[in-house]
């Protein structure tokens, strides 16, 4: 019940205050220095994501002065269907592969919030099967492209409620935050509002990423 309430609250949060929000335009083609690939949360509004993607992108623009940035909003339903996260997983990996081929010097920052964190987890080889709005892995970023991923930024990551986390080659490049009481990422968490609080972590995540590029 707490999880359903949390997802319902997320579907409503974007209705107010979006008109005045300055958000980046998603771009998939530019050969920028850094491509920010963002997977939004379930029902999350916004260009890259009102709660996480948009504020993180803005914070990155301030931290990474002198670097050109582009952004890509992962194309997937971000709904409660059983295949939603898998569709995002496939699209994210395809985007990274196509961008790496077109722009050999480009590096990537992967951003995932809630279900979007499942999408990123799967894409770097950490299965989200069994997690809230998770799925089995359907595609992974090829080993040859792993060094191009400068940082992985995860918020409200559902696999954490299973006692899992990012391990292996991406571990040292991963910022993974779970707000206290967040029922999506904390087993037994009961604070629905905590899952909507991650805008407050945008600066810390951007600072982490800036230290990795």
Residue pairs with C-beta under 8 A, 6 or more apart in sequence:
2 183
2 189
2 190
2 192
3 132
3 183
3 184
5 192
6 183
6 184
6 192
6 195
6 196
7 42
7 43
7 80
9 192
9 193
9 195
9 196
10 41
10 42
10 43
10 44
10 51
10 114
10 195
10 196
11 42
11 43
13 45
13 50
13 51
13 196
14 44
14 45
14 46
14 50
15 45
18 45
18 46
18 50
21 46
21 50
21 54
22 58
23 46
23 47
23 48
23 54
23 57
24 47
24 48
24 54
24 57
24 58
24 61
24 71
25 47
25 71
26 47
26 48
26 71
26 72
26 73
27 70
27 71
27 72
28 70
28 72
28 95
28 99
29 70
29 102
30 68
30 70
31 102
31 103
31 105
31 106
32 67
32 68
32 69
32 70
32 103
32 106
33 67
33 68
33 69
33 105
33 106
33 107
34 60
34 64
34 67
34 68
34 69
34 70
34 106
34 107
34 108
34 109
34 150
34 213
35 69
35 70
35 71
35 72
35 99
35 103
35 106
35 107
35 108
35 109
36 48
36 56
36 57
36 60
36 69
36 70
36 71
36 72
36 108
36 109
36 111
37 71
37 72
37 74
37 92
37 95
37 96
37 108
37 109
37 110
37 111
38 48
38 49
38 52
38 53
38 56
38 57
38 71
38 72
38 73
38 74
38 111
38 112
38 116
39 49
39 74
39 76
39 78
39 88
39 92
39 110
39 111
39 112
39 113
39 115
39 116
39 117
39 119
39 120
40 46
40 48
40 49
40 52
40 53
40 73
40 74
40 78
40 113
40 115
40 116
41 49
41 51
41 52
41 78
41 113
41 114
41 115
41 116
41 156
42 78
42 79
42 80
42 84
42 114
42 115
42 133
43 78
43 79
44 50
44 51
44 52
44 53
44 78
44 113
44 114
44 116
46 53
46 54
47 53
47 54
47 71
47 73
48 54
48 56
48 57
48 71
48 73
48 111
49 73
49 111
49 113
49 116
51 113
51 155
51 196
51 198
51 199
52 111
52 113
52 116
52 155
52 198
52 199
52 202
53 73
53 111
53 113
53 116
55 199
55 202
56 111
56 153
56 202
56 205
56 206
57 69
57 71
57 111
58 202
59 202
59 203
59 205
59 206
60 69
60 109
60 206
60 209
60 210
61 69
62 206
63 206
63 207
63 209
63 210
64 206
64 209
64 210
64 213
67 213
72 95
72 99
74 88
74 91
74 92
74 95
74 116
74 119
75 88
75 91
76 84
76 85
76 87
76 88
76 91
76 119
77 84
77 87
77 88
78 84
78 88
78 115
78 116
80 133
82 135
83 135
84 115
84 133
84 135
85 115
85 118
85 119
85 122
85 128
85 133
85 134
85 135
86 122
86 135
86 136
86 138
88 115
88 116
88 118
88 119
89 119
89 122
89 123
89 135
89 137
89 138
89 139
90 138
90 139
92 110
92 119
92 120
92 123
92 139
93 123
93 139
93 140
93 141
94 139
96 108
96 123
96 141
96 145
96 148
96 149
97 141
97 142
97 145
99 106
99 108
100 106
100 145
100 148
106 148
107 148
107 149
107 150
107 213
108 148
108 149
108 150
109 149
109 150
109 151
109 152
109 153
109 209
109 213
110 120
110 123
110 124
110 149
110 151
110 152
110 153
111 120
111 153
111 154
111 205
112 118
112 119
112 120
112 121
112 152
112 153
112 154
112 155
112 157
113 154
113 155
113 156
113 198
114 133
114 155
114 156
114 158
114 184
114 195
115 132
115 133
115 134
115 158
117 128
117 154
117 155
117 156
117 157
117 158
117 159
117 176
118 128
118 131
118 133
118 134
118 135
118 157
118 158
118 159
119 128
120 152
120 154
121 127
121 128
121 154
121 157
121 159
121 166
122 128
122 135
122 136
122 137
122 138
122 139
122 140
123 139
123 140
123 141
124 140
124 141
124 149
124 152
124 166
124 170
125 137
125 140
125 141
125 168
126 159
126 164
126 165
126 166
126 167
126 168
127 134
127 136
127 137
128 134
128 135
128 158
128 159
129 135
129 136
129 137
130 162
131 158
131 159
131 161
131 162
131 164
132 158
132 161
132 184
133 158
134 158
134 159
141 149
146 169
146 170
149 170
149 173
150 173
150 209
150 212
150 213
151 173
151 174
151 175
151 208
151 209
151 212
151 213
152 166
152 170
152 173
152 174
152 175
152 176
153 174
153 175
153 205
153 208
153 209
154 166
154 174
154 175
154 176
154 177
155 177
155 198
155 201
155 205
156 177
156 178
156 179
156 182
156 184
156 185
156 195
156 198
157 165
157 176
157 178
157 185
158 184
158 185
159 165
159 185
160 176
160 178
160 185
160 186
161 183
161 184
161 185
161 186
161 187
161 189
162 187
163 187
165 171
165 176
166 174
166 176
173 212
175 204
175 205
175 208
175 209
177 198
177 201
177 204
177 205
178 185
178 186
179 185
179 186
179 191
179 194
179 195
179 197
179 198
180 186
180 189
180 191
180 194
181 189
181 190
181 191
181 194
182 189
182 191
182 194
182 195
182 197
183 189
183 190
183 191
183 192
183 194
183 195
184 195
185 195
